[in-house]
Amino acid sequence: MTLLMTTFAGARARAADDPIALARAGTAAIEARRFGDALAAFTKAAEMQPSDASLCFGAGVAAFMLGKNEVAQARFECALARNPAFLPAAMWLADLHYRAGRLADAISIYETAQQRSPKPRDLQPQLDLWRKELALQSRFRDAHSEHFVVLFEAAADEPLAADVITRLETAYRRIVSTVGVTPSERITAVIYSRGQFNDITRLADWSAAAYDGRIHVPADEASREPGELDRILSHEFVHALVAQVGGRTVPAWINEGLATVLEPAGSGDVEALARPGDRRAFSRLPGSFVGLSRHDAELAYASSAHAVRRLIERRGVEALVALLEDLGQGAPFGRAFQQRLAMRYEDFSASVARDSF
């Protein structure tokens, strides 16, 4: 038995010193959405193989999914330093800059990638869209508060921008007090015309706003009655908070459900849109609600809000925040869910379908 254990220990040690084995482990971890393990494996492999751009790229993807933006940027830049023609690293790095509002940097990286790409025309639509957005935002003005920056186009919109900032700060105080965590950086919101919003986000017509690293709000929604504006801004602020705490691995049902539950009026009206029988499809909710029809989106939001509210009632918001923090550190979802909420996710999903939680 001692000899067998020694042999296994030696095999593990050799694997830990083998960049090929580490790269395979990192790839398997990404496929299994164990991004913390993937980041550790690819980072170590990249240190051992300083000429391999793919290892830096793997670490960058893992860091990106964990919401570790500075680490992801450094890893993608490492990949491009090792191989300037490594197109996937350029595209992910450009997307990272775009989400942070650094449009000029995103465009510059894409332009260089296009020059090196064997299929340059494939990159042209994205370049055209970003150039159009940059030209638009070059005309924008900005308003600042302690926690937010709001961009708007016309001087006539300045009172609206000031109102949006005031309402965002109100949402900030209420929600931070409820969940007990604060954003690590200032959040940007952009006010568009409805046409601009549709062109830039390309979301379904039922979308009232969006968050992709910045909050996007069409002016017609921002000009609606105050209660609706408060709801929209609160909802999108929660998405920003979830992204900063939990990274990009948080399931859509938690993200959307928590954002709905923490709206000023709560989630009762939204939950009422789904009959108890509709919640039987909870376990089959998609990873993103973006492509859903209006009807299916209403049911998805209702089911998600119901599930999150029941979790909070039973375990407390602190447990849910702890789950988000675990995900941000790279913990696998199933393990983190069971540890923080004291039940298996599969059992919880079944209880939601039965409405017996």
N, C-alpha and C positions, 0 to 999 in steps of 0.2 A: 504493500500500500504506500509506504514511504517513497519507494522508487517511482511508482506511478505518479504520485503527486509532484515529485521533483521534476519528472519529465514534462508534465503539463505546465508547471511553472516556467520551465525553460522555454517551452514553445510560446507561451504568452510573452515572455521577455523578448524573444526573437521577433515576434510579430510587432511589438511596440517599437522595435528598432528598424523595421523594414518599411520604407516609404510606400512601396507598392501595396503591402498589406494594409497600411494606414489609409491609403487612398481608397481601397476597396471598402474598408470599414466606414470611411466618411461618406462614400456614395450610398452604401446601404443605410446609413443613419439618415441621410437626407430623404431617401425613398420612404423611410419609416417615420419621417417627420420628427426625428430626434436631433434637432438642430444644434443643441448644446454639444452632444457627442460628436456631431459632424464638424463643428468648428474646432474642437480640440484635436481631432484626428488630422484634418487638413492643415491646420496650423503647424503641427509637429512635422508632418510630411513635407510641407513647404520649406521648413528650416533645414531639413535633411537633403532636399533636392532643389538647390537655388536656381536651377535653370528651367524648372518645369512650371510654366504659367498656369496650367490647369489646376495645380494644387492651391495656388493663391486664389484662383477663381472659386474653387469649391469652398474655401474658407469664407470668401466674400458672400456667396449665396447664403451660407448658414448664418452669418452675422446679419445680413439683410433681413432674413426671416425673423430673427430675434429682435429686430428693431435697434440693433447696435450699429447705427448709421456711420459713425466715425470709423469704427473697425471695418465695416463693409467697404467704405470708400478707400481706406488704406489697402485692403486686400485686392480690390479691383485694380487699383493703380499699380500695385505690385505685379499683377498678372500682365498688365499692358507694358510695364517696364521690362519684363522678361520676354514678352512677345507682343510688339506693337500691333501686329495683325490679328490678335486674338479677339475676334468680333464679339463673342458672347460677353466678355468682360466689359467691352466698350458700351454695349447696349444696356447692361445692368447698371453700369456707372452713370450713364446718361440719365436713366430712369431715376436713380437715386438723387441726382442733382435736381431733376425736374420736380420731384415730390417735395424737395426742400425749398422750391421757389427760385432756384438758380437756373433760370431758363437759358441764359446766354452760355453758361457752362455746358448745359445739356446739349445745346445746338452745336457748340464747338466740337464736342466729343463725337457727336453723330456725323458731323461733316467729315472729320478725319476718318471715322470708320467707313463712311461711304466711299472715300477715295481708295481704301484698301479692300473693300468688299468685292468678291467675285460677281455679286448681283447688286450693284449700286441702286438700281431702280426700286428694289424692295424697301429701301430705307427712305425713299423720297416722300411718301405720304406722311410719315411721322415728322420728317423735317419741315414739310410745308405747314403742318398743323402747329408745330412749336414756333415757327417763325411768325405765323399769323398771331399767335397768342403773345409773343414777345412784342410785336409791333403795337398790339392793343395795350399791353401793360406799360409800355413806355410813355403812354399818355396818362397813366393813372396817378392819382394823388394818394396820400396816406394819412391816416390818423392813428395815434398811438395811445395806449394806456399801459398800466403796469404789466398786464399779462397778455395783451393782444395788440396786433397791428391790423388795421382794416384798410384795404385798398379800394378806391372808387374812381370812376372816370371823370365825371363832370363836377364843376364847382357847385352846381345846383343839388348834387347828392351829398354835400358835406353834412347837412343836418341829419340825413338818413344814416350816414356813417357814424356820426356821433351817437345816435340812438342805438345802433347796433353794438357799438362798444359798451355803452352803458348796460345794455341787456346781457351781453356776454359776461361782463364783470359780475352782474347779479347772479347769473347762472354759475359762474366760477365759485363764488362764495358759498352758495347753497350746496352745490354738488361736492366740492372739496370737503365741506363740513360733514357731509353724509358718508362719503367713502373713506375719508381719512388719508388720502394721498393727494399730492399736488403735481402738476405738470413740471417737467424738468426744464422746459424752455418756453419762450413766448410763442403764441399761436397766431398764425396769419389767417385772416378771412378776406375773401375777395367778393365784392358786389358787382354783378354783371347785369346787363340787360338779359331778357329771356332768350333772345336769339344768340347772344354771346355764350350764355350758359350752355345751351344745347350744342353749339358748335364745339365748345372746348371739352365738355364732359362726355358728350355723346351717350347720355343716359336715357332711360325710358321716360316717356312724357309724364309718368306719375311721380317722378322724383322732384321733391321740393327743395333739396339742397344736396350737397355731396361733401365728402372728406377724402382726400387722397394724400395727405401731408399738409394740405391747406383746406380751410373751409370755403366752399364755393356756394354763394347764395344769389339767386336771380332777384333782381330789384322788385319784380312784381310780387314775389313772396315776401321780401323784406318790407314792402309797403302795406302788407295786409294788416288786419287788426292786431293789436299788441299781443293778445294771448297766443295767437297762432305764430307770430314771430318769436315769442319767447320759447314756444315749444320747439320750433325748428332749430334755433340757435343752441338751446340746451341739448337737444339730441346730437347735433354735430360736435359740440364740445365734448360730450362723453366719448364719441368715437376718437377724438384727438387724445383724450386722457387714456383710453384703453390702448391705443397704439403706443403711447410712450411708456406705459407700465408693462403691457403684455407682448409687445412686438406685433409681428404680422402673422402669428400662428393661432391667434384667438379665433375659435369657431364663430361663424357668422351669427349663429343663434344666440350666443352669449353677448357678442358685440351689439347686435341690434336689440336684443331683449333688454339688456341693461340700459341702453340709451333710451328705450321707450319707458321703462319703469321709472327712470329718473327724470322724465319730463315733468314740468311743474304740476300738472293735474294728475300725474300717475298714468297707469296703463289700462285702467278699467274700460274706457271707451274702445281702445284698440282690441283688448282681449274679447270684448263682446262681439267682435266681427266674426269670430270663429265659434262654431258650436262644439260641444265636447267631443263629438265624433270626428271633427276635423283634426283634432290633436293626435289622432292615431297615426298620422303621417309624420309626427315630429322626428322620428329617427331617420327619416329620409329627406330632411331639409337639405338643400344644396349648400355647397361651400360658400356661395355668394348669392345674394338676392338680386343682383344687378339685372340679370337677363329675364327675370320673371314677368309675367303679365300682371296687370293691376290686381286682378282677382287673386292670383296665386301669391302675389306679394303681400296682400292684406292678410291672407291666411298664415303666411310665414311669419310676419311680424306679430300677429296675434298669438301664435303658438310659442314663439320665442319669448315674448313678454310674459306669457303665462308661466313658462318653465322657469325663467329667471326670478319672477316674483315668488314662486313657490320655494325655490332654493333659498332666497333671502329670508323668507318667513321661517323656514326650518333651521337654517344654519347661520344666518346673519350675513350682512354685507361684508363683514371682515373676512369670512371664509372665502367669499367669491373674489375679493381683492387679493387674498393670498394665492388663490389659484392663478390669477392673472400674473402675479409676480413670479410664480414658479415657471409659467410658460415663457415669460421674458428672460428667464435664466436658462431656458433650454430643456426643461423637464418635459417628458412625453405627456400628452394630454390625459390619457387614461390613468396613468400612475398619479399624476398631480390631482386629478379629479377625486380619485378614491382617497388620497391622503388628506386633502383639505375639506372634503364634503362628506367623508365617512360613509361612502357607498360607491359601488361600481357604477360607471356611467351607463352601462347596459341596463342595470336595474332601475336607475333613475329614468332612463328613456322609456322603459316599459311602464313605470308608474305614471309618467306624464300621459301616456296613451290611455291608461285606465282612469286618469285623473284621481289617483289614489294616494298621491305622495303626501 
